[in-house]
């Protein structure tokens, strides 16, 4: 066999592979550079909360972090990973788990924009004895670790048993930390209540995009044992949580928002719209997205009003009003407008959209020009009724026939609540919160 033949046999396929790989990498990099340029042009360069910081000296450009990011917030530029769409980052945390060389650290805040984090000790207790924090609010966005913190917090709470007539613990929030804490409390035979302001389980997971990976590492749950999945969709994980809660007999107080916590002797009184609960301890396992900001208008309590878009197909052939002026509102309006036979209106109180991604602005303009979406600037919702919505538009009343309302007005963070009960809060400027022991 000649040397020339051997060269052709082995080197040509390798050369073809390298050429294809290089061309593909260049296309991806061009797309990532375009995303980064759009973020800079729109002024959306500051992450909202928990986000990755990538060490370029350690990064090898494997793109593992890019593949697992549910929001496509990370890209590869010049052979290194980079946060190309900071405003889209939801603190999912899978990027840090996926990095093969540990080049990614999750942090809160940046040099320009600080983020407040409550102080917690090694036992997950705050500076206020009896108030505990686990999960995302305390700086842990990873689902597996949030669940582990919920379990560990109950281990410490179990040492502070209540007297007769009181709960051992009131658990606020039915996300991964709160659910794991409830299972642990059930296992320890503690007296507890689990409060959840939403109508279903999941916490921040509910806000993940459809069919995206929601967990990327195994975790240990009380009663259930080891959950060995490495990849699972949002929908499958929520279905799993539902089955676990049902089988374990954990009762969840759905649609019950915690409004205040007050000290009463050696225990706390947790107040909700439905009443109050006396508990020796309180475990806050809520997220950092906060309570959805309400419009404060008559009719907002109707069941047709929601505060995030989960499944656009449910609005097919319906009349939908989206309220808001940010990227989430525009994305919701344009996405729903793409459904067949759907009538969509987007109402915003401002005269123009500021700080939105150019791509979203172009999509909005195209949908508006095609007649798929009605744009109502300088409009405020005045009243929501069963079959219509009344808008105040520059002093004139506009009536819209309506089946559904999606409000995208941001959230009210729980920091004011923490400060009202005396929990100390630290401001982080691009630093990772101190991890509790264990």
ABEGO torsion letter per residue (X at the ends): XBAAAAAAAAAAAAAAAAAAAAAAAAAAAAAAAAAAAAAAAAGBABBABBBBBBBAAABAGAGAAAAABAAGABBBBGGBBBBABAAABAGAGAAAAABAAGABBBBBEBAABBBBBBBBBAAGBBABBGBBBBEAAAGBABAAAAAAAAAAAAAAAAABBBBBGBBABBBBEABAAAAAAAAAAAAAGBBBBBBBABABBGEAAAABBBGBBABABBBBBBGAEBBABABBBAAAAAAAAAAAAAAAGBBBBBGBBBABBBBBEABBBBBBAAEBBBBABBBBABBAAEBBBBAGBBGAABAABBABBABAAAABGBBBBBBEABAAAAAAAAAAAABBGBBBBBBBABABBBGBBAAAAAAAAAAAAAGABBBBBGBBBABBBAABBBBBBGGBBBBBBBABBBBBAEBBBAAAAAAAAGBBBBBBBGBBBBBBBX
